[in-house]
Each structure stands twice: as structure tokens, then as C-alpha cells.
Amino acid sequence: MNEHKYSDSHWVGSWFASQTYFDGNFAEERFEDQTIRMIIHPHAFGSKIRLKFSNLYGSEPAVFGTVTAALAAKDKGIVPGTGRQVTLNGQFNIAIPAGEEIYTDPVDLQLNEHVDVAVSVYVPKSTRTSTWHFSPPRSTYVAEGNHAEDSNADFFRNNLHSYYWLSGMEVLTQDEHFRVIVALGDSITEGSTSTSDANHRWPDIFFERLRREHPSQSISVLNAGIVGNQILKNGPEIGMPIGGESVLSRLDRDLFLHSGVTDVIFLEGINDIGLGNATANQLIAGLKGVATRVHEKGLRIFAGTLPPFGGAPYYSNEKELIRQEVNRWILTNEVFDGIIDFNTALADPEHPEQLLPVYDFGDHLHPCDAGFKALADCIPLSLL
């Protein structure tokens, strides 16, 4: 890329999906002579983008014959005339070596508010799925053959719910005061139980709130949530590969490498209690460790209290006492730059160990759309 052409500009994160180990129990194990169309919801806008692809957990190169980016239309299609070929080092064939992540060349594509982006990837040869983002509340579409440039949605007959190899999108901006907030967490941040294709995850709703209440401030909110994620343990340690690497292991990649990041909203720990059987002292030590590393990078971090999980499959009275002890520490510590009381926002006042029924997705652990809105609305903007 000819950097001097953009000397007065800089890249900022517009969209992100944390990558995890692949688990064949949930999705396609291989793609061959197929096109994967993935829909992403940008939080930063402009006329020039670049994509990030990851083959972090691959044992062989991932080779794409054609990659396009276009404005997304309804029902799997793309807006005619907006399709752009994506290249890497000037080449249309994009090969990502095993264990690596790459940024593509810049692409001229005008992004405006309320318009999603369709990224279409044609995989010509049999390629094992190795690196992915499991279960976003967005539909991904698959067509047989190379239809990366087709606006016609009829070819895309298979629906999935994961992102494959695609991990980020950045936008070029000249705004020196652009702020990037990273929402770091587990499935509650990932928004896996929000309405599909509606952008109702709490980071999305919070972004819309920021745009509405502070329209002059340029801000994006990147979602670094992973289903089943923990602060202390990697997913494979508990037999759950989709849980990904622990927060303490993924900070560099999922937080510090983002272009323009300034702030972190951190909500995590309930899986450490429920799945990892962590003690309160172990979890508090992990929370301190995250805060220390974030501050070493000169960033601010705001911690959220752990919402209720009474009635969830891994709930017990003993684990509830641990959650309460951790929340007491979060509310009274001076390690973080500020506290967000997500627990009070979602709790049933008459049964504080449980989610308020109107906010409960149904499993007594995850919020529904109304619960995600409550999370977004309870964040004090004065912190930011």
C-alpha cells in the first residue's frame, strides 16, 4: 500500500469479530467451490475501507479466489453497482498463511449510516474451516460456485450463523479525535441471543445511543465478545473450543491491535464461575490482571458487574455467593477507571439472584432484546 497517499489520515476500527478455534459440531467443516457471503454492521463511516482476515488456528493456507465488498441489500443480495474487488498486495487471489492474520489493500466503498456491508468470499479448493467466529446473530449465506460478484441473491440457498476467516473492517478517517470503544466480554456482549439480523446486541444499541446523544463525536463500538469465553481458562480446557482463548490470552489480538482504540467496556466472569469453577479470589486476580495490562497500554477500562444467573443450568447457591463477592469487589475497587452496574440494570428487585423476566431470553442467563437495551441504556455517558 502506498502509505504517503494517506499521510493525513488514519485507520479506525469499524467492525470486529473475535476469532476462535473451530468446532465441527456446529458448522461446515470444509468449503470447496463455494461462495460465503457475510454481512457486517459498520460503526465507522467513510469512503475507503480495508478488511482483516484471520487464519490464526489454521494448519494450512486459506486461499480465496475472489473477495468482494459491497453494500448489502435485503435478503442476501447486494446493491447493484456497489461491488468492489478486494485485493492483497495488488493480487485478486488472497492467500492467508497458516497462523497469520492479514489486512487487505484499501478499497473504495462509500459507507454511510444504517447501511450494512456484504463481504463475499469464494473458496475454490477444498479448505478446512479452522478459524471462525461462532454464532453471531447475523445470517451468513453460502452459494455453490463463484458468485462473489453477483447481486442476485437466488444463488445463496444455504444459511449459516457464523463468520469464516473474516475478523474485521477498518475505515480511513481524517478525524484526529475519533474514539474507538471495545466491548470485551462473553456471549452477553456477543449478543448471541438477540434477534437475528436486527443489530440488537448491546454494543450496537449503545453505538446508536452515542450517535443520537452525541452526534458531533466520532465514535465506534467494536464487539469483542465470544460465546462461552472466560477470563482465566481457554475454551478447550473445559471441552468447549468455541469459547476461544481466555481474555488474558487474547488481549493483544482482540484489544490492543485495534486501530484507534481508546476505551474498553469489560463485562466478563460469569462463565469463570459457572463453567470454570473459579473462586472469587481467582476471578478478582484475573480482573486485576486485565486492568493492569490495559492501563499499561494507556487505555481506559470500565468494568461491569456480573448480571444475575439464577435458574441457569450451571447455577448453584455456592456459585451465587461467588458472584456476589466479585460484584462487591467490582463496586468498591479503584483498579478500573469506572464501574457500570449491569447487575442492577437486569436484576429482578424481588429476586435479585435472577434476571427480571422481561429481560430474560428464557435460559435465565442471557438477555433478550429488551435486556440488551437495558444494558446499553445503563452505561453512564459521563464515564466516556
C-alpha positions in Angstrom: 0.0 0.0 0.0 1.3 3.5 -0.8 1.2 4.9 2.7 2.2 8.5 1.8 -1.1 9.0 -0.1 -2.9 8.7 3.3 -0.4 10.7 5.4 -3.2 13.0 6.7 -5.5 10.1 7.5 -5.5 7.1 9.8 -7.4 3.8 10.1 -10.1 3.2 12.8 -12.0 0.1 13.6 -15.5 0.0 12.2 -16.4 -3.7 12.8 -14.8 -6.7 14.5 -15.5 -10.4 15.3 -13.2 -12.2 17.7 -11.8 -15.5 16.2 -11.9 -18.8 17.9 -11.0 -22.5 17.5 -13.2 -24.2 15.0 -15.7 -26.9 16.3 -17.1 -29.1 13.6 -20.2 -29.9 15.8 -21.7 -26.6 14.9 -20.9 -25.8 11.2 -19.4 -26.7 7.9 -16.0 -28.4 8.3 -14.9 -27.6 4.7 -15.7 -25.3 1.9 -15.0 -26.2 -1.8 -16.1 -24.3 -4.9 -18.4 -22.2 -2.7 -19.0 -18.6 -2.0 -19.6 -17.4 1.6 -21.5 -14.1 1.9 -21.1 -12.5 5.3 -23.0 -9.4 6.4 -21.3 -6.9 8.8 -22.7 -3.8 10.5 -20.2 -0.9 10.5 -19.8 1.6 13.3 -17.5 4.0 11.4 -18.1 5.5 8.1 -16.1 6.9 5.2 -15.2 6.3 1.6 -12.2 3.9 2.0 -12.1 0.6 3.8 -9.9 -2.4 4.4 -10.8 -5.9 5.6 -9.0 -8.1 8.1 -8.8 -11.9 7.6 -7.5 -14.4 10.1 -6.1 -17.9 9.7 -4.9 -17.9 13.2 -5.8 -21.5 14.0 -5.3 -23.0 10.5 -2.7 -25.7 9.7 -2.8 -24.9 6.0 -3.1 -21.7 4.0 -6.6 -20.3 3.4 -6.8 -19.4 -0.3 -9.7 -17.2 -1.7 -10.2 -17.0 -5.5 -12.4 -13.9 -5.3 -13.3 -11.5 -2.5 -15.7 -8.6 -2.9 -17.1 -6.0 -0.6 -20.5 -4.3 -1.4 -23.3 -2.5 0.2 -25.8 -5.1 1.5 -29.3 -5.3 0.2 -32.2 -7.2 1.8 -32.5 -11.0 1.5 -28.8 -11.9 0.8 -28.3 -9.6 -2.1 -26.0 -6.6 -2.7 -26.8 -3.2 -4.0 -26.1 -3.2 -7.8 -23.1 -1.2 -8.8 -21.5 -1.1 -5.3 -19.5 -4.3 -5.6 -15.7 -3.8 -5.3 -13.0 -6.4 -5.8 -10.8 -6.8 -2.8 -7.0 -7.4 -3.3 -4.0 -8.2 -1.3 -0.7 -6.7 -2.5 -2.5 -6.0 -5.8 -3.5 -9.6 -6.3 -7.1 -10.8 -6.6 -6.2 -14.2 -5.2 -5.8 -13.8 -1.4 -3.8 -16.4 0.5 -3.6 -16.3 4.2 -0.7 -18.3 5.6 -1.4 -20.7 8.5 -1.3 -19.0 11.8 -1.4 -15.5 10.4 -3.8 -12.5 10.0 -3.7 -10.0 7.2 -5.2 -6.7 6.2 -6.3 -6.3 2.6 -5.4 -3.4 0.3 -7.6 -0.3 0.7 -11.0 -0.5 -1.1 -13.0 2.5 -2.3 -16.5 1.9 -0.9 -18.7 4.7 0.5 -20.1 3.7 3.9 -23.0 5.7 5.4 -25.1 5.2 8.5 -27.7 2.4 8.5 -26.1 0.5 5.6 -24.5 -2.9 6.1 -21.7 -4.4 4.1 -21.7 -7.7 2.4 -18.3 -9.4 2.1 -18.4 -12.3 -0.3 -15.5 -14.9 -0.3 -15.1 -17.5 -3.0 -13.2 -20.6 -1.8 -12.1 -22.5 -4.9 -10.3 -25.6 -3.5 -11.3 -27.8 -0.5 -10.3 -25.8 2.5 -10.7 -26.8 6.1 -12.6 -24.4 8.3 -10.2 -23.6 11.1 -10.7 -20.0 12.2 -14.1 -18.6 12.7 -16.5 -16.6 14.9 -19.3 -18.8 16.1 -22.9 -17.8 16.3 -23.2 -14.1 15.6 -26.9 -13.0 15.5 -26.4 -12.5 11.8 -27.2 -14.7 8.8 -24.3 -15.9 6.6 -25.2 -17.2 3.2 -23.5 -19.9 1.0 -23.7 -20.4 -2.7 -22.3 -23.2 -4.9 -19.7 -21.9 -7.3 -18.2 -18.4 -7.6 -20.9 -15.8 -7.1 -18.9 -13.3 -5.1 -19.8 -10.6 -7.6 -23.5 -11.5 -8.1 -26.1 -9.1 -6.8 -28.7 -11.8 -7.4 -29.5 -13.5 -4.0 -31.1 -16.6 -5.5 -27.7 -18.4 -5.7 -27.3 -18.2 -1.9 -29.5 -21.0 -0.7 -27.8 -22.2 2.4 -28.0 -20.2 5.6 -25.4 -20.4 8.4 -24.8 -18.3 11.5 -21.0 -17.8 11.7 -18.3 -15.7 10.2 -15.5 -17.6 8.5 -11.9 -16.1 8.4 -13.4 -12.6 8.3 -12.3 -10.8 11.5 -12.5 -7.0 11.0 -13.1 -4.0 8.9 -11.5 -0.6 9.2 -12.3 2.8 7.7 -9.9 5.6 6.8 -10.6 8.9 8.5 -9.0 12.3 8.9 -10.8 12.9 12.2 -8.0 13.3 14.8 -10.5 12.9 17.7 -12.1 9.7 16.6 -12.6 7.3 19.5 -12.9 3.5 19.4 -14.5 1.7 22.3 -14.0 -2.1 22.5 -16.7 -4.1 24.3 -14.8 -7.0 25.7 -16.8 -10.0 27.0 -18.6 -13.3 26.5 -21.9 -14.3 24.9 -23.8 -11.4 26.7 -21.6 -8.9 24.9 -21.5 -11.0 21.7 -25.3 -10.8 21.8 -25.9 -14.4 20.7 -29.5 -14.4 21.9 -30.5 -11.1 20.3 -32.9 -11.2 17.3 -31.1 -12.4 14.3 -30.2 -9.8 11.6 -31.6 -6.9 13.7 -28.4 -5.5 15.2 -29.9 -5.6 18.7 -26.7 -6.6 20.6 -26.0 -4.2 23.4 -22.8 -2.7 21.7 -24.9 -2.0 18.6 -27.7 -0.3 20.7 -25.1 1.6 22.7 -23.5 2.8 19.5 -26.9 4.1 18.3 -27.4 5.8 21.6 -24.0 7.6 21.3 -24.8 8.7 17.8 -28.2 10.0 19.0 -27.0 11.8 22.1 -23.6 13.0 20.9 -23.9 13.4 17.1 -20.8 15.6 16.8 -18.5 13.0 18.4 -17.0 10.3 16.1 -17.1 7.0 17.9 -17.3 3.4 17.0 -18.0 0.5 19.3 -16.3 -2.8 18.5 -17.7 -6.1 19.7 -15.0 -8.4 21.1 -17.5 -10.9 22.7 -17.1 -14.7 22.4 -19.7 -17.3 23.4 -18.5 -19.2 26.4 -15.5 -17.1 26.9 -13.7 -16.9 30.3 -11.1 -14.5 31.8 -8.9 -17.3 33.2 -9.4 -20.5 31.1 -9.2 -21.3 27.4 -12.2 -23.0 25.8 -10.5 -26.3 25.1 -9.6 -26.6 28.8 -13.3 -27.2 29.6 -14.1 -29.1 26.4 -15.6 -26.0 24.7 -13.4 -24.9 21.8 -15.9 -22.2 20.7 -15.2 -20.5 24.0 -11.9 -19.3 22.4 -8.8 -18.2 24.2 -9.1 -16.7 27.6 -9.3 -12.9 27.9 -5.8 -12.8 29.5 -4.5 -14.7 26.4 -6.4 -12.7 23.7 -5.9 -9.1 24.9 -3.1 -8.3 22.4 -5.1 -9.5 19.4 -8.6 -8.6 20.3 -8.0 -5.3 22.0 -4.6 -3.7 21.7 -4.1 -4.2 17.9 -7.3 -2.3 17.0 -6.5 0.9 15.2 -7.6 3.9 17.2 -8.8 2.1 20.4 -9.2 4.5 23.4 -11.6 2.8 25.8 -12.7 -0.7 27.0 -16.0 -1.7 28.5 -15.4 -5.1 30.2 -18.2 -7.5 31.2 -17.0 -11.0 31.9 -16.6 -13.6 34.6 -19.9 -15.4 34.9 -18.5 -18.3 32.8 -15.4 -18.5 35.0 -17.8 -19.1 37.9 -20.3 -21.4 36.1 -18.1 -23.3 33.8 -14.5 -22.8 35.1 -15.4 -23.2 38.8 -13.2 -20.2 39.7 -13.1 -18.9 43.2 -13.8 -15.3 44.0 -10.1 -14.6 44.7 -9.1 -16.2 41.4 -11.6 -14.2 39.5 -10.6 -10.9 41.2 -7.0 -11.6 40.5 -7.9 -12.1 36.8 -9.9 -8.8 36.7 -6.9 -7.0 38.3 -4.6 -8.5 35.7 -6.8 -7.3 32.8 -7.0 -3.8 34.2 -3.2 -3.7 34.7 -2.4 -4.7 31.2 -5.0 -2.3 29.7 -3.5 0.6 31.7 0.0 -0.3 30.6 -1.2 0.4 27.1 -2.5 3.9 28.1 -6.2 2.9 27.6 -9.1 3.4 30.0 -11.2 0.4 31.2 -14.7 0.4 32.7 -15.8 -2.8 34.4 -19.3 -4.1 34.5 -20.9 -6.0 37.4 -21.9 -9.6 36.7 -25.6 -9.9 35.9 -27.8 -12.5 37.7 -27.9 -16.1 36.6 -30.4 -17.7 39.0 -32.0 -20.7 37.3 -29.3 -21.1 34.7 -28.1 -24.7 34.0 -24.8 -24.1 35.9 -26.3 -22.1 38.8 -25.9 -23.1 42.4 -26.2 -21.3 45.7 -22.4 -21.6 46.2 -21.7 -20.0 42.8 -24.2 -17.2 43.5 -22.2 -16.3 46.6 -19.1 -16.1 44.5 -20.8 -13.8 42.0 -22.0 -11.5 44.9 -18.5 -11.4 46.3 -17.0 -10.5 42.9 -19.6 -7.8 42.4 -18.9 -6.3 45.8 -15.3 -6.1 44.9 -16.0 -4.5 41.5 -18.2 -1.9 43.0 -15.7 -0.8 45.7 -12.3 -1.2 43.9 -10.1 1.5 42.5 -8.5 -0.7 39.8 -10.8 0.4 37.0 -11.5 3.8 35.6 -15.2 3.5 36.3 -17.9 1.0 37.0 -21.1 0.1 35.1 -23.7 -1.7 37.2 -25.1 -4.1 34.7 -26.3 -6.3 37.5 -28.7 -3.8 38.9 -29.9 -3.0 35.3 -31.0 -6.6 34.7 -31.9 -8.0 38.2 -35.4 -8.7 39.4 -35.7 -6.5 42.5 -37.8 -9.1 44.3 -35.4 -11.9 43.3 -32.0 -10.3 42.9 -30.3 -13.5 42.0 -32.5 -13.8 38.9 -32.9 -11.8 35.7 -36.1 -9.6 35.5 -38.4 -11.8 33.5 -39.0 -9.2 30.8 -35.2 -9.2 30.2 -34.7 -13.0 30.2 -34.2 -14.7 26.9 -35.5 -17.9 28.5 -32.5 -19.7 29.8 -32.1 -17.4 32.9 -28.6 -16.4 31.8 -28.8 -14.5 28.6 -30.8 -11.3 28.0 -33.4 -10.9 25.2 -33.6 -7.7 23.1 -35.2 -5.7 25.9 -32.4 -6.8 28.2 -29.7 -5.8 25.7 -31.3 -2.4 25.5 -31.3 -2.1 29.3 -27.6 -2.9 29.3 -26.9 -0.2 26.7 -29.1 2.4 28.4 -27.5 1.9 31.9 -24.0 2.9 30.8 -23.3 6.4 32.2 -22.1 8.5 29.3 -20.3 10.7 31.8 -17.7 7.9 32.1 -16.8 8.4 28.4 
